[in-house]
Amino acid sequence: MNLKSMSVTQRLIVSSLLSLLIFSFAVFLVIRSLSYVESILKNEASNHVSELIVNSEISRRVFALTSRVKLLEQTFLFSETVLSEEAFNVDFQLQRLRGLSANKELSYKIDAFIGNFHRFLGSSLGLNRILKQTNAIDGMLAKQLDQLEFSVAQSKLQQSNKKDLIKYNNELDLISMLRESFLTVGKMVGDIHSRITPETEKVLLIEAEKELDIFLLHLENVDIKHQDVSLHKAQMKITLKRYHAALKKIRANLDQRWKVMAALVDAQTELLEMVERTESRVQSQTLTLTSQLEEVIRHSKINAITISCVAFLFSVFLINRVIRRHIQKPLDDLKNGFDHLLTDGKKPINLGRTDEWGDIENAYNNMAARLSEAYSAISDEKKNFDFLAHHDPLTGLGNRLLATKSLNSNIDLAKKSQSAFVLLYLDIDEFKTINDSLGHAAGDSLLTNVSKTLSDLIGTSGFVARMGGDEFMIVMSNTSLIQGEKVAQKINKALRKPYHIVDNTIVVSASIGICEYPAHGRDGETLIRNADTAMYCAKRQGRDQYRIYSDEMTTEINEHIETHRGLHDAIRRDELVVFFQPKVNLDTGNTIGAEALIRWQHPKLGLLPPSAFLEVAEKSDLIIDIDKWVFRKVAQLLTDWKHNGINTDCMVIAVNFSARMFYMTDLADQLQHILDKTDCKPSQLILEITERDMMRDFETCVRTIETLHAKGYKIAIDDFGTGYSSLSVLKNLSADYIKLDRSFIKDVNTSKSDLEITQAILKLSQVLDLTVVAEGLETQSHVDTLRGIGCDLAQGYYFAKPLTVDAWLTYLDDQTREIDQRQPLQLSSL
């Protein structure tokens, strides 16, 4: 018999037969005690180890499937065959994983994981089809480019024999530039095809769209009057539009795809958390089992020793040897293994046995290895949770919590080194208007673009965080106030550009407040509050600029708050009043209407001009309430005048609207609701919006004007010449009036440049069928000059200052009598 292959029970039987023939009762007691220990080990330990193995297997398969899903996302995205095969394999593994455990809660979690995986698969297949369409469009564009080049060359050959031909060779250069732009676009689309990541996809799509615009510009410059060339150019323009549409589909699909991926990750996290809880419970039961085994073994030792004392020295020696060598040593090794399972789970135990202890040794080592892998993966997940707790999920920047920690850390370092640093606090101008008019998706996209611009600009020289909404904070260590100003200037310049979002072109800017530690505050709360105060001062002084904090700004902010509170009461108490400034026809001298201007009859400060309170109102929704109040007041006055016998049919009143009011999606319906309560008609009203506000969202502005025109309103562009509009913008804008800003009129008699600009605007308005209204006429020379260069309408102090309602009616009455007196004179002269 091979002694090494004998089991523990066999060893005890042989020892008992040799040494305990006389002491059979003692041997019986020893065998029963050891059999009890063996039973506990086989039943309880085996059950717990099996449960640990099942949960470890689940954890291992989840991580393996997650890796395959990520590989599926990055490598197999654009091969439908490989994608389908790999997706089938992953789905098959998920179904196997679902059947691994009978736990209903686990099955529910796995079903959620499977559902999100199917959504991810559908998104990937959709994106694959879109990219195939893009490749087809790319091939069509390549073919059309070859045809265009052939047509250009053929045209050159046909014209080369004409003697009076003026030769231009730049068409072939343009073809080369077209091909270069085409190849660049193809490379960018290829990069998207080969590696889709959230860090690169948006940049690649934007660059591809820009390159397509360059391609179109080069195409427009190919100016050859040839039928084939014109035909191919037209075909290529159509293909370019399809190319643009395909890129927009890709962008939309990618945005949806990352949301699906986020849901997939959440389902995975919930599944792993459940596995972790199960493993913790089994681990606790394992420790309890270890304690029970120790207690049983302790009693077995006592019984064995007690019985052995009665037996002969040989029996004591033999039994003690068998117990120590074949039971106690493996149990001690197993116990040490359980004790070190949490601290050093990767270290295996080696019992050096080939019997039952060998099976237990293998099961324990496998369990320990799998648990070690699970604990390592769980530790990585905890690190990811910590990242999400300190970063903004939309932009990836640090959030307010991380920003506060970073600021306090900079303060501590600055205290130790006796140095200074700079804090910049910025806010996107008119972000609420953009968010309300285009939707939250467009607002989120704009925030993402702004965040990338700030991160690229600051780099490693500072810390950028999103504090919430459209507010950002930048902390720059070891930076002087002068250097901080330069950074603020760069930020203003970098953000002052058009953004193409959701088929709309948006022009944004930022207001920035600057604070320096320790000059403007010695703790984080004070620095943030003072920088925020400086930022609001920058907004009040015109936006799109920066301001350095000073103590006087706090006083201004308090006044701002007091004015804001007073405006609430003014609207409620009807303290606002409307003045009218006449609008005159320069040829006839007749008054054709007026502009409604708001004033505040303050109970303590008297009559306040708009400059004293409108800037405060524009920072909140109060400006909408004020705009509606003025519109309602003008409509009601026109109705009252009509009822009192005053002829208002030819009287047109202009009402100023803020950007927040003008970009409301239901503006036309709200205005109609007001007019329904009066006898005023839309044709009696002109709605004015400033050129600057018009350019904030040009596409939405065009749609709003078209809707208002359909209702019968006239539209005027106020403060023309002070914004950023271009000739192409004016050409596509169906406005009725442009109001020439007073800055051009002031020196029109002494400044040649102002005169020429005014004449140019008048000529442009004639071409575009726009009526020009000159603002700020104060002298007779202003009137003569503008009448001489063909300006039709004007307003200003020369004719009348803004008038109260009674004064306006008196003014109209005087005008009527003057006209009546002129008519007989004209008849007598005839």
ZAMARGU-4260 file (C-alpha; in steps of 0.2 Angstrom, whole numbers, plus 5000, padded with zeros to 4 digits):
<rodrens>
0) 5000/5000/5000 | 5006/5017/4995 | 5007/5027/5011 | 5007/5044/5002 | 4990/5041/4994
5) 4981/5036/5010 | 4967/5046/5016 | 4966/5053/5034 | 4953/5041/5039 | 4964/5026/5033
10) 4979/5032/5042 | 4969/5033/5058 | 4962/5015/5055 | 4979/5008/5053 | 4986/5017/5068
15) 4972/5011/5079 | 4973/4993/5073 | 4992/4993/5077 | 4992/5002/5094 | 4974/5002/5101
20) 4968/4984/5100 | 4966/4984/5119 | 4960/5002/5120 | 4946/5000/5107 | 4935/5012/5116
25) 4948/5025/5116 | 4951/5023/5098 | 4932/5024/5094 | 4931/5041/5103 | 4946/5048/5093
30) 4940/5042/5076 | 4922/5049/5080 | 4930/5066/5084 | 4941/5067/5069 | 4926/5061/5058
35) 4916/5075/5064 | 4930/5088/5059 | 4931/5080/5042 | 4912/5081/5040 | 4912/5100/5044
40) 4927/5103/5032 | 4919/5094/5018 | 4901/5101/5020 | 4903/5118/5026 | 4919/5123/5019
45) 4915/5116/5002 | 4898/5125/5001 | 4906/5142/5005 | 4921/5139/4994 | 4909/5134/4980
50) 4899/5150/4982 | 4915/5161/4982 | 4920/5152/4966 | 4903/5156/4958 | 4904/5174/4963
55) 4922/5175/4957 | 4918/5168/4941 | 4903/5180/4938 | 4915/5195/4942 | 4928/5188/4931
60) 4916/5186/4916 | 4908/5203/4919 | 4926/5211/4918 | 4930/5200/4903 | 4914/5205/4894
65) 4916/5223/4898 | 4934/5222/4890 | 4926/5214/4874 | 4912/5227/4873 | 4926/5241/4874
70) 4936/5231/4860 | 4919/5230/4851 | 4917/5249/4852 | 4935/5253/4847 | 4940/5240/4834
75) 4925/5232/4826 | 4914/5247/4824 | 4915/5248/4805 | 4914/5230/4799 | 4896/5224/4800
80) 4901/5206/4798 | 4914/5206/4812 | 4902/5217/4823 | 4888/5205/4821 | 4899/5190/4825
85) 4907/5198/4840 | 4890/5205/4846 | 4883/5187/4845 | 4897/5180/4855 | 4895/5193/4868
90) 4877/5191/4869 | 4879/5172/4870 | 4891/5175/4885 | 4879/5186/4893 | 4865/5173/4892
95) 4877/5160/4899 | 4882/5172/4913 | 4863/5174/4917 | 4861/5155/4920 | 4876/5154/4931
100) 4867/5159/4946 | 4849/5156/4952 | 4848/5173/4961 | 4833/5183/4954 | 4841/5200/4958
105) 4857/5195/4949 | 4847/5190/4934 | 4838/5206/4934 | 4854/5216/4934 | 4861/5205/4920
110) 4845/5208/4910 | 4848/5227/4912 | 4866/5224/4906 | 4860/5214/4891 | 4847/5228/4886
115) 4859/5242/4886 | 4871/5231/4876 | 4858/5229/4863 | 4855/5247/4862 | 4874/5250/4860
120) 4874/5237/4846 | 4860/5246/4837 | 4869/5263/4839 | 4885/5255/4832 | 4876/5247/4817
125) 4867/5264/4813 | 4884/5273/4814 | 4892/5260/4803 | 4878/5263/4789 | 4880/5282/4790
130) 4899/5280/4788 | 4896/5269/4773 | 4885/5283/4766 | 4899/5295/4769 | 4911/5284/4760
135) 4899/5283/4745 | 4897/5302/4745 | 4916/5304/4746 | 4919/5293/4731 | 4906/5302/4721
140) 4914/5319/4725 | 4931/5312/4719 | 4923/5306/4703 | 4915/5323/4701 | 4932/5332/4705
145) 4941/5322/4691 | 4927/5327/4679 | 4928/5345/4683 | 4947/5345/4681 | 4945/5336/4664
150) 4932/5350/4659 | 4943/5364/4664 | 4958/5357/4654 | 4947/5354/4639 | 4941/5372/4640
155) 4959/5378/4641 | 4963/5368/4625 | 4947/5375/4616 | 4952/5393/4620 | 4971/5392/4617
160) 4969/5395/4598 | 4961/5412/4600 | 4973/5426/4598 | 4964/5439/4608 | 4962/5427/4623
165) 4968/5433/4640 | 4976/5418/4648 | 4973/5414/4666 | 4982/5399/4674 | 4975/5400/4691
170) 4960/5388/4687 | 4972/5373/4687 | 4980/5379/4704 | 4962/5380/4711 | 4959/5362/4705
175) 4975/5357/4715 | 4968/5366/4730 | 4951/5358/4728 | 4960/5341/4727 | 4970/5345/4743
180) 4955/5350/4753 | 4946/5335/4747 | 4960/5324/4752 | 4961/5333/4769 | 4942/5330/4772
185) 4944/5311/4767 | 4959/5309/4780 | 4948/5317/4794 | 4933/5306/4790 | 4946/5291/4789
190) 4952/5296/4807 | 4934/5296/4813 | 4932/5278/4804 | 4948/5271/4813 | 4946/5278/4830
195) 4930/5285/4838 | 4934/5293/4855 | 4924/5307/4864 | 4941/5317/4865 | 4943/5317/4846
200) 4926/5315/4837 | 4919/5333/4840 | 4936/5341/4834 | 4937/5330/4819 | 4919/5333/4814
205) 4921/5352/4816 | 4938/5352/4806 | 4930/5342/4792 | 4915/5354/4791 | 4927/5368/4790
210) 4938/5360/4776 | 4922/5357/4766 | 4918/5375/4767 | 4936/5379/4761 | 4933/5366/4747
215) 4916/5376/4742 | 4926/5392/4742 | 4939/5386/4730 | 4925/5379/4719 | 4917/5396/4718
220) 4933/5403/4713 | 4934/5392/4697 | 4927/5405/4686 | 4926/5397/4668 | 4911/5401/4657
225) 4910/5384/4650 | 4894/5373/4650 | 4903/5357/4656 | 4912/5366/4670 | 4896/5375/4676
230) 4887/5358/4676 | 4901/5349/4686 | 4901/5364/4699 | 4883/5362/4702 | 4884/5344/4704
235) 4898/5346/4716 | 4888/5358/4727 | 4874/5346/4728 | 4886/5333/4734 | 4894/5345/4746
240) 4877/5348/4754 | 4875/5329/4756 | 4892/5328/4763 | 4887/5341/4776 | 4871/5332/4780
245) 4881/5315/4783 | 4893/5323/4795 | 4878/5330/4805 | 4870/5313/4806 | 4887/5306/4812
250) 4888/5319/4826 | 4870/5316/4831 | 4873/5297/4831 | 4889/5299/4841 | 4881/5310/4855
255) 4867/5296/4857 | 4880/5283/4857 | 4890/5290/4871 | 4873/5291/4881 | 4870/5272/4878
260) 4888/5269/4883 | 4885/5278/4899 | 4870/5268/4903 | 4880/5252/4899 | 4893/5257/4912
265) 4880/5260/4925 | 4872/5243/4922 | 4889/5235/4924 | 4893/5245/4940 | 4877/5239/4948
270) 4881/5221/4943 | 4898/5222/4951 | 4891/5230/4967 | 4879/5216/4969 | 4894/5203/4967
275) 4904/5213/4979 | 4890/5212/4992 | 4888/5194/4989 | 4907/5191/4991 | 4907/5201/5007
280) 4893/5190/5015 | 4902/5174/5010 | 4918/5181/5017 | 4910/5184/5033 | 4902/5167/5034
285) 4920/5160/5030 | 4927/5168/5045 | 4913/5162/5056 | 4917/5144/5049 | 4935/5146/5053
290) 4931/5151/5071 | 4919/5135/5072 | 4933/5124/5065 | 4945/5131/5077 | 4933/5127/5092
295) 4930/5110/5085 | 4948/5106/5083 | 4952/5113/5100 | 4939/5100/5108 | 4946/5086/5097
300) 4964/5090/5103 | 4958/5089/5121 | 4949/5073/5119 | 4963/5065/5110 | 4976/5070/5123
305) 4964/5065/5137 | 4962/5048/5129 | 4980/5046/5124 | 4985/5048/5142 | 4976/5033/5147
310) 4983/5023/5133 | 5001/5016/5132 | 5015/5028/5127 | 5016/5020/5110 | 4998/5024/5107
315) 5000/5042/5113 | 5015/5044/5102 | 5007/5036/5086 | 4991/5045/5088 | 4999/5061/5092
320) 5010/5060/5076 | 4995/5055/5065 | 4985/5070/5071 | 4999/5083/5070 | 5005/5078/5053
325) 4990/5074/5044 | 4977/5085/5052 | 4984/5099/5063 | 4997/5105/5050 | 4985/5106/5035
330) 4972/5114/5046 | 4985/5127/5053 | 4990/5131/5035 | 4972/5133/5029 | 4969/5144/5044
335) 4984/5155/5040 | 4978/5156/5023 | 4960/5162/5028 | 4968/5174/5040 | 4979/5182/5026
340) 4965/5181/5013 | 4962/5199/5014 | 4979/5206/5016 | 4989/5194/5004 | 4976/5185/4994
345) 4988/5181/4979 | 4999/5170/4990 | 4994/5152/4988 | 4995/5139/5002 | 5005/5123/4999
350) 5000/5108/5010 | 5011/5096/5001 | 4997/5083/5001 | 4989/5072/4988 | 4973/5066/4998
355) 4958/5076/5003 | 4969/5091/5009 | 4975/5092/4991 | 4958/5095/4984 | 4954/5108/4997
360) 4971/5116/4994 | 4967/5118/4975 | 4950/5125/4978 | 4956/5137/4991 | 4970/5143/4979
365) 4958/5145/4964 | 4946/5155/4976 | 4960/5166/4982 | 4966/5170/4965 | 4949/5175/4959
370) 4945/5185/4974 | 4961/5195/4972 | 4956/5199/4954 | 4939/5205/4960 | 4946/5216/4974
375) 4958/5224/4961 | 4945/5228/4949 | 4933/5234/4963 | 4948/5246/4969 | 4949/5253/4951
380) 4930/5256/4951 | 4932/5266/4967 | 4945/5277/4959 | 4933/5280/4945 | 4919/5285/4957
385) 4931/5297/4966 | 4934/5305/4949 | 4916/5308/4945 | 4913/5315/4962 | 4926/5329/4958
390) 4923/5332/4940 | 4909/5339/4929 | 4901/5325/4919 | 4897/5337/4904 | 4913/5345/4901
395) 4926/5334/4911 | 4932/5349/4920 | 4934/5350/4939 | 4918/5354/4948 | 4914/5366/4962
400) 4920/5354/4975 | 4937/5351/4967 | 4939/5369/4963 | 4937/5374/4981 | 4950/5361/4986
405) 4962/5367/4973 | 4959/5386/4978 | 4962/5382/4996 | 4978/5372/4991 | 4984/5387/4982
410) 4981/5398/4996 | 4991/5387/5008 | 5005/5386/4996 | 5005/5405/4993 | 5005/5408/5012
415) 5020/5397/5014 | 5030/5404/5000 | 5024/5422/5002 | 5018/5423/4984 | 5003/5429/4975
420) 4991/5420/4962 | 4977/5426/4951 | 4959/5420/4951 | 4948/5423/4935 | 4929/5421/4936
425) 4919/5421/4920 | 4902/5420/4913 | 4895/5417/4896 | 4885/5432/4890 | 4867/5430/4886
430) 4869/5411/4889 | 4851/5410/4895 | 4844/5417/4879 | 4853/5404/4869 | 4848/5390/4881
435) 4830/5396/4880 | 4829/5399/4861 | 4839/5383/4855 | 4836/5371/4869 | 4847/5363/4882
440) 4856/5352/4870 | 4862/5367/4861 | 4867/5375/4877 | 4876/5359/4883 | 4886/5359/4866
445) 4891/5377/4868 | 4897/5374/4886 | 4907/5359/4880 | 4915/5370/4866 | 4919/5384/4878
450) 4927/5372/4891 | 4938/5365/4877 | 4943/5382/4872 | 4947/5387/4890 | 4957/5371/4893
455) 4967/5373/4877 | 4971/5391/4882 | 4976/5388/4900 | 4985/5372/4898 | 4996/5367/4912
460) 4998/5385/4918 | 4982/5385/4928 | 4967/5375/4934 | 4950/5377/4925 | 4934/5372/4933
465) 4915/5373/4929 | 4907/5381/4944 | 4889/5378/4938 | 4878/5384/4924 | 4888/5395/4912
470) 4901/5400/4925 | 4919/5395/4925 | 4934/5398/4937 | 4952/5398/4933 | 4966/5398/4946
475) 4984/5402/4940 | 4998/5399/4953 | 5013/5411/4954 | 5004/5423/4942 | 5004/5442/4944
480) 4989/5453/4941 | 4997/5460/4925 | 4999/5442/4918 | 4981/5438/4923 | 4975/5453/4913
485) 4984/5446/4898 | 4976/5429/4900 | 4959/5438/4902 | 4962/5447/4885 | 4966/5430/4877
490) 4951/5422/4884 | 4940/5436/4877 | 4948/5435/4860 | 4947/5416/4859 | 4928/5415/4864
495) 4924/5430/4852 | 4920/5418/4837 | 4905/5410/4829 | 4900/5393/4835 | 4890/5381/4823
500) 4878/5372/4834 | 4863/5362/4829 | 4862/5370/4812 | 4864/5387/4820 | 4878/5400/4820
505) 4880/5407/4838 | 4892/5422/4842 | 4896/5422/4861 | 4907/5432/4872 | 4912/5432/4890
510) 4913/5444/4905 | 4927/5441/4917 | 4931/5446/4934 | 4949/5446/4941 | 4955/5444/4959
515) 4973/5443/4966 | 4978/5434/4982 | 4981/5441/4995 | 4977/5459/4989 | 4958/5455/4986
520) 4955/5442/4999 | 4964/5429/5010 | 4951/5415/5010 | 4943/5406/4996 | 4925/5412/4999
525) 4931/5430/4999 | 4941/5428/4983 | 4927/5419/4973 | 4914/5432/4979 | 4925/5447/4974
530) 4929/5439/4957 | 4911/5436/4954 | 4907/5455/4959 | 4920/5461/4946 | 4913/5449/4933
535) 4896/5457/4935 | 4904/5475/4934 | 4911/5469/4917 | 4893/5464/4912 | 4886/5480/4917
540) 4899/5490/4907 | 4895/5482/4891 | 4900/5463/4892 | 4914/5455/4882 | 4927/5462/4893
545) 4936/5459/4910 | 4937/5470/4926 | 4949/5469/4941 | 4941/5469/4958 | 4940/5485/4968
550) 4931/5489/4984 | 4920/5501/4975 | 4913/5487/4965 | 4905/5480/4981 | 4895/5496/4984
555) 4890/5496/4965 | 4883/5478/4968 | 4873/5483/4983 | 4866/5497/4972 | 4862/5485/4959
560) 4853/5474/4971 | 4843/5489/4977 | 4839/5494/4960 | 4833/5476/4955 | 4822/5476/4971
565) 4815/5493/4966 | 4811/5488/4949 | 4800/5473/4955 | 4790/5486/4965 | 4790/5498/4951
570) 4781/5486/4939 | 4769/5481/4953 | 4765/5499/4958 | 4764/5505/4940 | 4778/5518/4942
575) 4785/5515/4924 | 4779/5528/4911 | 4781/5530/4892 | 4788/5544/4883 | 4787/5547/4864
580) 4801/5554/4853 | 4794/5560/4836 | 4800/5552/4820 | 4800/5565/4805 | 4800/5564/4786
585) 4814/5575/4781 | 4806/5579/4764 | 4789/5585/4770 | 4793/5589/4788 | 4778/5579/4793
590) 4778/5567/4809 | 4775/5550/4803 | 4776/5541/4820 | 4787/5540/4836 | 4798/5529/4846
595) 4791/5523/4863 | 4804/5526/4877 | 4803/5520/4895 | 4806/5531/4911 | 4804/5526/4929
600) 4795/5539/4940 | 4805/5534/4956 | 4796/5539/4972 | 4812/5546/4980 | 4824/5549/4965
605) 4811/5557/4953 | 4811/5553/4935 | 4825/5541/4930 | 4831/5538/4912 | 4833/5520/4905
610) 4852/5520/4908 | 4849/5520/4927 | 4839/5504/4927 | 4838/5494/4911 | 4855/5487/4913
615) 4850/5479/4929 | 4834/5473/4922 | 4843/5464/4907 | 4853/5453/4919 | 4836/5444/4924
620) 4819/5440/4917 | 4813/5458/4923 | 4818/5464/4906 | 4804/5453/4898 | 4791/5460/4910
625) 4797/5478/4906 | 4796/5474/4887 | 4779/5467/4889 | 4773/5482/4900 | 4779/5495/4886
630) 4771/5485/4872 | 4754/5483/4882 | 4755/5502/4886 | 4758/5507/4868 | 4744/5496/4862
635) 4732/5503/4875 | 4736/5521/4872 | 4733/5519/4853 | 4717/5511/4857 | 4712/5525/4869
640) 4717/5539/4856 | 4707/5530/4843 | 4691/5530/4854 | 4694/5548/4858 | 4693/5553/4840
645) 4712/5555/4836 | 4717/5548/4819 | 4729/5534/4822 | 4728/5525/4806 | 4744/5532/4799
650) 4753/5533/4816 | 4766/5520/4818 | 4775/5518/4835 | 4791/5509/4837 | 4794/5498/4853
655) 4811/5492/4858 | 4813/5473/4863 | 4828/5465/4872 | 4836/5450/4866 | 4828/5439/4879
660) 4811/5445/4873 | 4814/5444/4855 | 4821/5426/4856 | 4806/5419/4865 | 4799/5404/4855
665) 4781/5410/4857 | 4784/5428/4855 | 4771/5431/4841 | 4758/5422/4851 | 4761/5432/4867
670) 4760/5448/4858 | 4744/5443/4849 | 4737/5439/4866 | 4740/5457/4872 | 4733/5464/4856
675) 4717/5454/4857 | 4713/5465/4873 | 4714/5481/4863 | 4710/5488/4846 | 4728/5490/4841
680) 4734/5482/4825 | 4751/5474/4822 | 4753/5486/4807 | 4753/5501/4819 | 4769/5494/4828
685) 4787/5493/4823 | 4797/5481/4834 | 4816/5486/4836 | 4830/5475/4841 | 4848/5480/4842
690) 4861/5474/4829 | 4872/5466/4843 | 4857/5456/4849 | 4852/5451/4832 | 4869/5443/4828
695) 4869/5432/4844 | 4858/5419/4835 | 4855/5425/4817 | 4846/5409/4811 | 4833/5410/4825
700) 4832/5429/4822 | 4827/5426/4804 | 4814/5414/4808 | 4807/5426/4822 | 4806/5440/4809
705) 4797/5430/4796 | 4784/5425/4809 | 4781/5443/4815 | 4780/5449/4797 | 4767/5436/4794
710) 4757/5444/4808 | 4759/5461/4801 | 4773/5469/4811 | 4787/5480/4805 | 4805/5476/4810
715) 4819/5489/4813 | 4837/5485/4817 | 4842/5498/4830 | 4860/5505/4833 | 4865/5500/4816
720) 4884/5501/4813 | 4889/5496/4831 | 4888/5478/4829 | 4896/5463/4819 | 4884/5461/4805
725) 4890/5459/4787 | 4883/5462/4770 | 4878/5444/4768 | 4868/5445/4784 | 4859/5460/4779
730) 4855/5452/4762 | 4846/5437/4771 | 4837/5447/4784 | 4820/5453/4779 | 4819/5469/4790
735) 4810/5484/4786 | 4821/5498/4794 | 4838/5501/4799 | 4841/5515/4812 | 4858/5523/4809
740) 4867/5525/4826 | 4869/5543/4832 | 4888/5540/4833 | 4889/5543/4814 | 4877/5558/4814
745) 4886/5568/4827 | 4901/5573/4816 | 4893/5570/4799 | 4896/5588/4795 | 4915/5588/4800
750) 4920/5571/4797 | 4923/5565/4779 | 4923/5547/4785 | 4907/5548/4794 | 4899/5556/4779
755) 4905/5543/4767 | 4899/5529/4779 | 4882/5537/4780 | 4881/5539/4761 | 4887/5521/4759
760) 4873/5514/4771 | 4860/5524/4762 | 4865/5517/4745 | 4866/5499/4753 | 4848/5502/4760
765) 4841/5507/4743 | 4849/5491/4735 | 4841/5480/4749 | 4825/5489/4749 | 4827/5495/4767
770) 4821/5512/4775 | 4835/5521/4784 | 4830/5531/4800 | 4844/5543/4806 | 4845/5545/4825
775) 4852/5559/4835 | 4849/5574/4824 | 4852/5590/4835 | 4855/5604/4822 | 4849/5612/4806
780) 4865/5607/4798 | 4862/5589/4802 | 4845/5590/4794 | 4851/5599/4778 | 4866/5586/4776
785) 4855/5571/4778 | 4841/5578/4767 | 4854/5582/4754 | 4861/5564/4753 | 4844/5556/4752
790) 4840/5551/4770 | 4821/5550/4772 | 4817/5548/4790 | 4825/5555/4806 | 4823/5558/4824
795) 4832/5568/4837 | 4832/5583/4849 | 4831/5595/4834 | 4813/5590/4831 | 4809/5586/4849
800) 4815/5578/4865 | 4806/5563/4872 | 4788/5569/4876 | 4775/5564/4889 | 4759/5557/4883
805) 4750/5574/4885 | 4765/5583/4877 | 4765/5571/4862 | 4747/5573/4859 | 4749/5592/4860
810) 4764/5590/4847 | 4753/5580/4835 | 4739/5594/4837 | 4752/5607/4832 | 4758/5597/4818
815) 4740/5595/4811 | 4736/5614/4812 | 4753/5618/4803 | 4749/5606/4789 | 4732/5613/4788
820) 4739/5630/4786 | 4752/5625/4773 | 4739/5617/4762 | 4729/5634/4758 | 4746/5642/4754
825) 4751/5628/4742 | 4734/5630/4733 | 4735/5649/4731 | 4752/5647/4724 | 4745/5636/4711
</rodrens>
